[in-house]
Amino acid sequence: MTAFFTRHYYAVSLILVTLALGLFALNFERRRPRTRELVLIAVLVALAVVSRAVFYFLPQVKPVMAVIIIASVALGARNGFAIGALTGFVSNFIFGQGPWTPWQMLAFGLVGCLAGAAFAPARLPRGRWLIAAFGGLATLALYGPIVDTASVLLFTQNLSWQTAWPIYAAGVSFNAIFAASTFVFLALFGPALEGALTRVRKKYGLR
């Protein structure tokens, strides 16, 4: 068994990531979301996908994470995970599907879930700068390392710290740019988008 995990570490890790996505999907389905809620989620996924696609010429400067975070803050942790994971899946039909897709889905989804949980009522205040700081930190410390781990497992034949650290080091600058752009987009446009989503949620009785 140990030899299997050692030789097939990418396959094993991909199975674990897929199981994690499946568990979140089952949890979402058990809640039995209403049609109007599903429509709103679909619209937000489309908005996030478009926000990632229109900035294709600037690889790491994208508002996609900002859209996912604000949607999660307005609609909650479970909806946030669904919006993030679906965004990763659908947008990769533009940017390219591959074995990295489940990792990006998990990373986007976890950031969304964490945002929805952190800024739930009676928890962190929903201030412009606090949400922006959260977005930058979550992108840098959560999304980036998860996606970099996928690269390590995918492109490293003999897994060790000596072969892994150059990939993590190379990803720092890319993650920092993505985090900074997320901070800026949240600071500039976050309150307006959150206000619009809050009004929609209240109008249609969504929790």
LINGIGI-V532067 format. One record per helix or strand. SS is the DSSP state (a for helix, b for strand). FROM is the first residue (numbers start at 1). TO is the last residue. Records with the same first field share a line. If there is no record, write none. Layout:
SS: FROM-TO + FROM-TO
//
This chain:
a: 2-7 + 9-30 + 35-53 + 64-75 + 77-95 + 101-118 + 128-155 + 161-203
//
